[in-house]
Amino acid sequence: MVSISLFFYFGIFLAIVGSLATAWGPGVSDSVVRLFNTEIASIGVSLVLLCYNHTLALLTLVATTVIITLILFRAIIRLEEMGADV
């Protein structure tokens, strides 16, 4: 059986690593890698919330995934309209 504290600590680790990867992400030229970097942080936050409430963790994962994806796709489309090399 997996301990709840393992989910908590692994979630904290993923949230920190994902946040650092997202901060480092604008230097990456591939937009898919940027999306994966933000998803790592949202999965980490969901694992932390999974220790408290399953519904809260699921809603957080879905909400952060949708919002981050829409923001990144809008930013990529805007950069391509401006003629930047994305």
C-alpha positions in Angstrom: 0.0 0.0 0.0 1.3 3.4 -0.9 1.6 5.9 1.9 -0.3 9.2 1.7 2.9 11.1 2.7 4.6 9.7 -0.4 1.9 11.4 -2.6 2.4 14.6 -0.6 6.2 14.8 -0.9 6.2 13.7 -4.6 3.6 16.3 -5.3 5.7 19.0 -3.6 8.7 17.8 -5.6 6.8 17.9 -8.9 5.3 21.3 -8.2 8.8 22.8 -7.5 10.4 21.1 -10.5 7.5 22.1 -12.7 7.6 25.7 -11.6 11.3 25.9 -12.3 10.9 24.3 -15.7 8.1 26.7 -16.5 10.3 29.7 -15.5 13.1 28.2 -17.7 10.6 27.3 -20.4 10.5 30.6 -22.4 14.1 29.8 -23.5 12.8 26.6 -25.1 11.8 27.0 -28.8 9.4 24.0 -28.9 5.9 24.9 -27.7 5.0 21.3 -26.8 7.9 21.3 -24.3 6.5 24.5 -22.7 3.1 22.9 -22.3 4.6 19.8 -20.7 6.6 22.0 -18.3 3.4 23.6 -17.0 1.6 20.3 -16.8 4.2 18.9 -14.5 3.5 21.7 -12.0 -0.2 21.2 -12.2 0.1 17.5 -11.6 2.3 18.2 -8.6 -0.4 20.5 -7.1 -3.0 17.9 -7.8 -1.0 15.2 -6.0 -0.7 17.5 -2.9 -4.4 18.1 -3.0 -5.0 14.4 -3.4 -3.9 13.9 0.1 -6.8 16.0 1.4 -9.7 15.4 -1.0 -10.0 13.4 -4.2 -12.7 15.7 -5.8 -10.6 18.8 -5.1 -7.6 17.2 -6.7 -9.5 16.2 -9.8 -11.1 19.6 -10.2 -7.8 21.3 -9.8 -6.1 19.2 -12.4 -8.8 19.7 -14.9 -9.1 23.5 -14.3 -5.3 24.1 -14.4 -4.9 22.0 -17.6 -7.7 23.8 -19.4 -6.6 27.3 -18.4 -2.9 26.8 -19.0 -3.5 25.1 -22.4 -5.8 28.0 -23.5 -3.2 30.6 -22.4 -0.3 28.9 -24.1 -2.2 28.3 -27.4 -3.3 31.9 -27.5 0.2 33.1 -26.9 1.6 30.9 -29.6 -1.0 32.0 -32.1 -0.3 35.7 -31.3 3.4 35.2 -31.7 2.9 33.5 -35.1 0.6 36.3 -36.2 3.4 38.8 -35.3 5.8 36.8 -37.4 8.0 35.6 -34.6 9.8 32.3 -34.9 8.0 30.0 -32.4 
